[in-house]
């Protein structure tokens, strides 16, 4: 993405900001602001590098365990798809790292510029909707255990997962259209990768009509991303877990049986929220600024400083889940005493606690279904 100005362009790969020239700082403060942005760039590079290494290795292990080593269950299929989404996001990070290290110069061509944008947002959509699917699945298993036992299957979950990926691809596909590359105004050999929401050429990008079109499409993308990629799925997740918590409070036995798996999933969802909420909030601030006749210099500054930080935080989420699986899948003191395969298996295995035997077949089916509930 880029910062567009009416008289000049300050290129920032991870922002789409329209403002007047000189919005960010006064000329006498330019040196201090330059140092600040350099520090932010260094911090971003460190986070990206950490997320890339840990994310590729960690999610690769999760894919290996859930895809090849463990028995296929509805739960393992969900975690497998979540790991694939995170793996793709972190696998593309070396290009982002190279771009930041070279002062946002893009070396990988227009096609990879488009693909890098698609993968970033497809990871966002796929991850949040997979978490929503897991939440709905667990809510159904708590509320209607017998029905869930008779109708849940690995094959159906594969189809649901396919639907999530198709939805994620559809919602991120506009970036294949809008993402583009162009030469720097000062050096034709320097190529930038940015979001060309106006679909304009270099000569017309600063005209009033193009700027208004740019702002309109950007506002649509921001509000769509916030509602469909955050508010709607998180409303589903919060609703499902509210029902689950209510039912667990009335069933002490089930609550005690489901403690570990509930904590793992609740932590994964909480971490996702903490990593992505600042990103969406920053874009909402930008959205408000775009509605103004003249953009606020203070909001320009908040976005220009805050966006690289929140973007780094969002990408950091892709490397955290494997660590959560390891350290929450068993007691911390046992982590280094067991193989990584056993650790992952314990984190993903559906708990099957023993229940009392009943002579009533209907009661037996009910207790069996409840015993297989993983929340």
C-alpha positions as CSV (number, residue, x, y, z in Angstrom):
1,X,0.0,0.0,0.0
2,X,1.1,3.6,-0.2
3,X,0.7,7.1,1.1
4,X,-0.8,9.3,-1.6
5,X,-0.4,13.1,-1.5
6,X,-1.8,15.8,-3.7
7,X,1.7,17.1,-4.5
8,X,4.1,14.3,-3.6
9,X,4.1,10.6,-2.6
10,X,5.7,9.3,0.5
11,X,5.9,5.5,-0.1
12,X,4.9,3.3,2.7
13,X,4.2,-0.3,1.7
14,X,1.7,-1.0,4.5
15,X,-0.5,2.2,4.4
16,X,-3.0,3.7,2.2
17,X,-3.2,7.3,3.3
18,X,-4.4,10.4,1.4
19,X,-3.2,13.6,2.9
20,X,-1.9,17.1,2.0
21,X,1.9,17.7,1.6
22,X,3.6,18.1,5.0
23,X,0.9,16.4,7.1
24,X,3.3,14.4,9.2
25,X,5.9,16.8,10.5
26,X,7.3,20.2,10.2
27,X,10.6,20.7,8.2
28,X,12.6,21.4,11.3
29,X,11.4,18.2,12.9
30,X,12.1,16.0,9.9
31,X,15.3,14.6,11.3
32,X,13.7,13.4,14.5
33,X,10.8,11.8,12.6
34,X,13.2,10.1,10.2
35,X,14.9,8.5,13.2
36,X,11.5,7.4,14.6
37,X,10.4,5.8,11.4
38,X,13.8,4.1,11.0
39,X,13.4,2.7,14.5
40,X,9.9,1.4,13.6
41,X,11.3,-0.2,10.5
42,X,14.0,-2.0,12.5
43,X,11.4,-3.3,15.0
44,X,9.2,-4.4,12.1
45,X,12.2,-6.3,10.6
46,X,12.9,-8.1,13.8
47,X,9.3,-9.1,14.3
48,X,8.9,-10.2,10.6
49,X,12.1,-12.3,10.8
50,X,11.0,-13.9,14.1
51,X,7.6,-14.6,12.7
52,X,9.0,-16.0,9.5
53,X,11.4,-18.5,11.1
54,X,9.2,-19.6,14.0
55,X,6.0,-19.6,11.9
56,X,7.4,-21.7,9.0
57,X,9.0,-24.2,11.3
58,X,6.3,-24.3,13.9
59,X,3.3,-24.5,11.5
60,X,5.3,-27.0,9.4
61,X,5.5,-29.2,12.5
62,X,1.7,-28.8,13.2
63,X,0.9,-29.7,9.5
64,X,3.2,-32.7,9.7
65,X,1.6,-33.9,13.0
66,X,-2.1,-33.3,12.2
67,X,-1.8,-34.2,8.5
68,X,0.4,-37.3,8.6
69,X,0.9,-38.6,12.1
70,X,-2.4,-38.3,13.9
71,X,-5.7,-40.0,13.3
72,X,-8.0,-37.7,11.3
73,X,-10.8,-36.2,13.5
74,X,-12.9,-33.1,13.1
75,X,-10.6,-31.3,15.5
76,X,-7.3,-32.2,13.8
77,X,-8.8,-31.2,10.4
78,X,-9.6,-27.7,11.8
79,X,-6.1,-27.3,13.4
80,X,-4.5,-28.5,10.1
81,X,-6.3,-25.8,8.1
82,X,-5.4,-23.2,10.7
83,X,-1.8,-24.2,10.5
84,X,-1.8,-24.1,6.6
85,X,-3.2,-20.6,6.7
86,X,-0.5,-19.4,9.1
87,X,2.2,-21.3,7.2
88,X,1.4,-19.6,3.9
89,X,1.4,-16.1,5.6
90,X,4.8,-16.7,7.2
91,X,6.3,-18.3,4.0
92,X,5.7,-15.1,2.2
93,X,7.4,-13.0,4.9
94,X,10.9,-13.1,3.4
95,X,9.7,-10.9,0.5
96,X,8.3,-8.4,3.0
97,X,11.6,-8.5,5.0
98,X,13.6,-7.9,1.9
99,X,11.4,-5.0,0.9
100,X,11.6,-3.3,4.3
101,X,15.4,-3.9,4.5
102,X,15.8,-2.2,1.0
103,X,13.7,0.8,2.0
104,X,10.5,-0.6,0.5
105,X,12.0,-1.4,-2.9
106,X,10.2,-4.3,-4.5
107,X,12.3,-6.9,-6.4
108,X,9.8,-9.7,-7.1
109,X,7.7,-8.5,-9.9
110,X,4.0,-7.5,-10.3
111,X,2.6,-11.0,-10.0
112,X,4.3,-11.7,-6.7
113,X,3.2,-8.2,-5.5
114,X,-0.4,-9.3,-6.1
115,X,0.1,-12.7,-4.6
116,X,1.7,-11.3,-1.4
117,X,-1.3,-9.1,-0.8
118,X,-3.8,-12.0,-1.4
119,X,-1.9,-14.4,0.9
120,X,-1.9,-11.8,3.7
121,X,-5.6,-11.2,3.7
122,X,-6.6,-14.8,2.8
123,X,-4.7,-15.8,6.0
124,X,-6.7,-13.3,7.9
125,X,-10.1,-14.4,6.6
126,X,-9.3,-18.1,6.6
127,X,-8.0,-18.0,10.2
128,X,-10.9,-16.1,11.7
129,X,-13.5,-18.3,9.9
130,X,-11.8,-21.5,10.9
131,X,-11.9,-20.3,14.5
132,X,-15.6,-19.5,14.0
133,X,-16.2,-23.0,12.6
134,X,-14.4,-24.6,15.6
135,X,-16.5,-22.5,17.9
136,X,-19.8,-23.5,16.3
137,X,-18.8,-27.1,16.2
138,X,-18.0,-27.2,19.9
139,X,-21.2,-25.3,20.8
140,X,-23.2,-27.8,18.9
141,X,-21.5,-30.7,20.7
142,X,-22.3,-29.1,24.1
143,X,-25.9,-28.2,23.3
144,X,-26.9,-31.2,21.1
145,X,-24.4,-33.9,21.9
146,X,-26.4,-36.8,20.5
147,X,-27.2,-35.0,17.2
148,X,-23.5,-34.0,16.9
149,X,-22.4,-37.6,17.5
150,X,-24.6,-38.8,14.7
151,X,-23.9,-36.1,12.2
152,X,-20.3,-34.9,12.7
153,X,-17.7,-36.5,10.4
154,X,-14.3,-35.8,9.1
155,X,-15.5,-35.7,5.5
156,X,-18.1,-33.0,6.2
157,X,-15.4,-31.0,8.0
158,X,-13.2,-31.2,4.9
159,X,-16.0,-29.8,2.9
160,X,-16.6,-27.0,5.4
161,X,-12.9,-26.2,5.4
162,X,-13.0,-26.0,1.6
163,X,-15.8,-23.6,1.8
164,X,-13.8,-21.4,4.2
165,X,-10.9,-21.3,1.8
166,X,-13.1,-20.4,-1.1
167,X,-14.7,-17.6,1.0
168,X,-11.2,-16.4,2.0
169,X,-10.0,-16.4,-1.6
170,X,-13.1,-14.6,-2.8
171,X,-12.8,-11.9,-0.1
172,X,-9.1,-11.4,-0.8
173,X,-9.3,-11.5,-4.6
174,X,-9.8,-7.7,-5.0
175,X,-6.2,-7.3,-4.0
176,X,-5.2,-9.2,-7.1
177,X,-6.8,-6.4,-9.1
178,X,-5.7,-3.5,-7.0
179,X,-2.1,-4.5,-6.2
180,X,0.4,-3.1,-8.6
181,X,4.0,-2.0,-9.0
182,X,5.3,1.3,-10.2
183,X,8.6,3.2,-10.5
184,X,9.7,5.8,-8.0
185,X,9.2,9.5,-8.9
186,X,12.8,10.1,-8.3
187,X,14.5,7.0,-9.7
188,X,12.9,4.9,-12.4
189,X,15.0,1.9,-11.4
190,X,13.4,1.8,-7.9
191,X,10.1,-0.2,-8.0
192,X,7.4,0.0,-5.4
193,X,4.6,-2.5,-4.6
194,X,1.4,-0.7,-3.5
195,X,-2.4,-0.8,-3.6
196,X,-3.6,1.1,-6.6
197,X,-7.2,1.5,-5.6
198,X,-7.9,4.1,-8.2
199,X,-6.4,1.8,-10.9
200,X,-4.7,5.0,-12.3
201,X,-1.6,5.5,-14.2
202,X,1.3,7.6,-12.9
203,X,0.3,10.7,-14.8
204,X,-3.3,10.9,-13.5
205,X,-2.9,9.6,-9.9
206,X,-2.9,13.1,-8.3
207,X,-6.0,14.5,-10.1
208,X,-9.0,15.3,-7.9
209,X,-11.2,12.7,-9.6
210,X,-8.6,9.9,-9.1
211,X,-8.0,10.9,-5.5
212,X,-11.8,10.7,-4.7
213,X,-12.1,7.3,-6.4
214,X,-9.1,6.1,-4.5
215,X,-10.6,7.3,-1.2
216,X,-14.0,5.7,-2.0
217,X,-12.7,2.3,-2.9
218,X,-10.3,2.4,0.1
219,X,-13.2,3.2,2.4
220,X,-15.2,0.3,1.0
221,X,-12.3,-2.1,1.5
222,X,-11.7,-1.0,5.1
223,X,-15.3,-1.3,6.2
224,X,-15.8,-4.6,4.4
225,X,-12.7,-6.0,5.9
226,X,-13.7,-4.8,9.4
227,X,-17.2,-6.2,9.3
228,X,-16.8,-9.4,7.3
229,X,-13.3,-10.2,8.5
230,X,-13.6,-9.3,12.1
231,X,-17.0,-8.2,13.6
232,X,-19.2,-11.0,12.1
233,X,-17.0,-14.0,12.8
234,X,-16.1,-12.7,16.3
235,X,-19.7,-12.2,17.1
236,X,-20.3,-15.8,16.2
237,X,-17.3,-16.9,18.3
238,X,-18.3,-14.9,21.4
239,X,-21.9,-16.1,21.1
240,X,-20.9,-19.8,20.9
241,X,-18.5,-19.6,23.8
242,X,-21.1,-17.7,25.9
243,X,-23.4,-20.7,25.4
244,X,-20.6,-23.1,26.1
245,X,-19.6,-21.4,29.3
246,X,-23.2,-21.3,30.5
247,X,-23.7,-25.0,29.9
248,X,-20.4,-25.8,31.6
249,X,-21.3,-23.9,34.7
250,X,-24.4,-26.2,35.0
251,X,-22.4,-29.3,34.3
252,X,-19.4,-29.6,36.7
253,X,-18.4,-33.0,35.5
254,X,-18.2,-31.9,31.8
255,X,-16.3,-28.7,32.8
256,X,-13.7,-30.7,34.6
257,X,-13.3,-33.1,31.7
258,X,-12.9,-30.3,29.2
259,X,-10.5,-28.0,31.0
260,X,-7.3,-28.4,29.0
261,X,-8.9,-28.3,25.5
262,X,-11.1,-25.4,26.5
263,X,-8.1,-23.3,27.7
264,X,-6.1,-24.1,24.5
265,X,-8.9,-22.9,22.1
266,X,-9.9,-19.9,24.3
267,X,-6.3,-18.8,24.4
268,X,-5.8,-19.2,20.6
269,X,-9.0,-17.1,20.0
270,X,-7.9,-14.5,22.6
271,X,-4.4,-14.2,21.0
272,X,-5.9,-13.8,17.6
273,X,-8.2,-11.0,18.9
274,X,-5.3,-9.2,20.6
275,X,-3.1,-9.4,17.5
276,X,-5.7,-8.4,14.9
277,X,-7.9,-5.9,16.8
278,X,-5.3,-3.1,16.8
279,X,-4.8,-3.6,13.1
280,X,-8.5,-3.1,12.4
281,X,-8.7,-0.2,14.9
282,X,-5.9,1.6,13.1
283,X,-7.7,1.2,9.8
284,X,-10.9,2.5,11.3
285,X,-9.0,5.6,12.4
286,X,-7.8,6.0,8.8
287,X,-11.4,5.5,7.7
288,X,-12.6,8.3,9.9
289,X,-9.8,10.5,8.5
290,X,-10.8,9.7,4.9
291,X,-14.3,11.0,5.6
292,X,-13.0,14.5,6.5
293,X,-12.9,17.2,3.8
294,X,-9.3,17.8,4.9
295,X,-7.4,15.1,6.6
296,X,-6.3,15.6,10.2
297,X,-2.5,16.0,10.6
298,X,-2.7,14.3,14.0
299,X,-4.6,11.3,12.6
300,X,-2.2,11.1,9.7
301,X,0.6,10.9,12.2
302,X,-1.1,8.3,14.3
303,X,-1.7,6.1,11.3
304,X,1.8,6.5,9.8
305,X,3.3,5.5,13.1
306,X,0.8,3.0,14.3
307,X,0.2,1.0,11.2
308,X,3.6,-0.6,10.8
309,X,3.4,-1.6,14.4
310,X,-0.1,-3.1,14.3
311,X,0.7,-4.8,11.0
312,X,3.7,-6.5,12.6
313,X,1.6,-7.6,15.5
314,X,-1.0,-9.1,13.1
315,X,1.7,-11.1,11.3
316,X,3.2,-12.2,14.6
317,X,0.0,-14.1,15.3
318,X,0.8,-16.6,12.6
319,X,3.8,-17.9,14.6
320,X,2.2,-18.0,18.0
321,X,-0.3,-20.8,17.7
322,X,2.3,-23.6,17.5
323,X,3.9,-22.3,20.7
324,X,0.5,-22.3,22.4
325,X,-0.1,-25.9,21.4
326,X,3.2,-27.0,22.8
327,X,3.2,-25.1,26.1
328,X,-0.6,-25.5,26.8
329,X,-0.9,-29.1,25.5
330,X,0.7,-30.4,28.7
331,X,2.4,-29.3,31.9
332,X,5.3,-26.9,31.1
333,X,7.8,-29.0,33.1
334,X,7.1,-31.9,30.8
335,X,7.5,-30.1,27.5
336,X,11.2,-30.8,27.0
337,X,11.0,-34.3,28.3
338,X,8.7,-35.6,25.5
339,X,8.9,-35.7,21.8
340,X,7.3,-32.9,19.8
341,X,4.9,-35.5,18.3
342,X,3.6,-36.6,21.7
343,X,3.2,-32.9,22.8
344,X,1.2,-32.1,19.7
345,X,-0.9,-35.2,19.9
346,X,-1.9,-34.3,23.4
347,X,-2.9,-30.8,22.4
348,X,-5.1,-32.0,19.5
349,X,-6.5,-35.3,20.7
350,X,-10.2,-35.2,21.4
351,X,-10.6,-36.1,25.1
352,X,-12.7,-39.2,25.8
353,X,-13.3,-39.2,29.5
354,X,-14.9,-42.2,31.1
355,X,-18.5,-42.1,32.1
356,X,-20.6,-44.1,34.4
357,X,-22.4,-47.1,32.8
358,X,-26.2,-46.8,32.5
359,X,-28.7,-49.5,31.8
360,X,-30.9,-47.0,29.9
361,X,-29.8,-46.9,26.2
362,X,-31.0,-43.3,25.7
363,X,-29.1,-42.2,28.7
364,X,-26.0,-44.1,27.6
365,X,-26.0,-42.4,24.2
366,X,-26.4,-39.0,25.9
367,X,-23.5,-39.7,28.3
368,X,-21.3,-41.1,25.5
369,X,-21.9,-38.0,23.4
370,X,-21.1,-35.7,26.3
371,X,-17.9,-37.6,27.1
372,X,-16.7,-36.9,23.5
373,X,-17.3,-33.1,23.8
374,X,-14.1,-31.1,23.2
375,X,-14.5,-27.5,24.3
